[in-house]
Amino acid sequence: MSKSTSSKESANPYAEWFEQLRAEYGDQLRQMPLPDGLPEHLHTLVLSRDEEAITLMLKLAWQFGAQAGFAAGQSQNAEPSVPRTRNVQA
């Protein structure tokens, strides 16, 4: 990594965050398999410099992750469902 790239990335909070995640979880993530064909497809996109397709993949991953996180948060905040009973008066 060149010196100018390094200083440019350090000014970007997302770059810093991704580097922190890579340092913290890199080993685990390297062991995580991706769907068949995806690594090869991504490699092809990188070699062809298809930033539009790569950006689309990132946006989809970000959106799916955000939705999963939101759903997980909602289920944690949900009160347990308790069957309602009717009070019957005689």
C-alpha positions in Angstrom: 0.0 0.0 0.0 1.4 3.4 -0.9 1.9 6.1 1.6 -0.8 8.3 -0.1 -3.3 5.5 -0.1 -2.6 4.8 3.6 -3.2 8.4 4.6 -6.2 8.6 2.4 -7.7 5.5 3.9 -7.0 6.6 7.5 -9.1 9.7 6.9 -12.0 7.4 5.9 -14.0 6.1 8.9 -15.3 3.1 6.8 -11.8 2.1 5.8 -10.7 2.3 9.4 -13.7 0.3 10.5 -13.1 -2.4 7.8 -9.4 -2.7 8.8 -10.4 -3.1 12.4 -12.9 -5.8 11.5 -10.3 -7.5 9.3 -7.8 -7.5 12.2 -10.4 -8.7 14.7 -12.3 -11.3 12.6 -10.1 -11.9 9.5 -9.2 -15.5 10.5 -12.8 -16.5 11.0 -14.0 -14.8 7.8 -11.2 -16.4 5.7 -12.6 -19.8 6.8 -16.2 -18.8 5.9 -17.1 -20.4 2.6 -18.8 -18.4 -0.1 -21.3 -19.8 -2.6 -19.8 -21.8 -5.4 -18.6 -19.6 -8.2 -18.8 -16.3 -6.3 -15.1 -15.9 -5.5 -14.3 -16.6 -9.2 -17.0 -14.1 -10.4 -15.7 -11.5 -8.0 -12.1 -12.1 -9.2 -13.3 -11.6 -12.8 -15.0 -8.3 -11.8 -11.9 -7.1 -10.0 -9.7 -7.9 -13.0 -12.1 -6.2 -15.4 -12.3 -3.2 -13.0 -16.1 -3.4 -13.1 -16.7 -1.0 -10.2 -20.4 -0.7 -10.9 -21.0 -4.5 -10.4 -18.7 -4.6 -7.3 -20.5 -1.6 -5.8 -23.9 -3.3 -6.5 -22.7 -6.4 -4.7 -21.6 -4.3 -1.7 -24.9 -2.4 -1.6 -26.9 -5.7 -1.7 -24.7 -7.2 1.0 -25.0 -4.0 3.1 -28.8 -3.9 2.6 -29.2 -7.6 3.5 -27.0 -7.2 6.5 -29.0 -4.1 7.7 -32.3 -6.0 7.2 -31.0 -9.0 9.2 -29.7 -6.7 11.9 -32.9 -4.8 12.1 -35.0 -8.0 12.3 -32.7 -9.4 15.0 -33.0 -6.2 17.0 -36.8 -6.3 16.6 -37.0 -9.9 17.8 -34.9 -9.1 20.9 -37.1 -6.1 21.8 -40.4 -8.0 21.2 -42.2 -9.1 24.3 -42.8 -12.8 24.6 -46.2 -13.6 23.3 -48.5 -14.8 26.1 -51.8 -16.3 25.2 -54.6 -14.0 26.2 -57.3 -15.5 28.3 -60.8 -14.1 28.7 -62.2 -13.5 32.1 -65.5 -15.2 32.3 -67.9 -14.0 35.0 -70.8 -16.1 36.1 
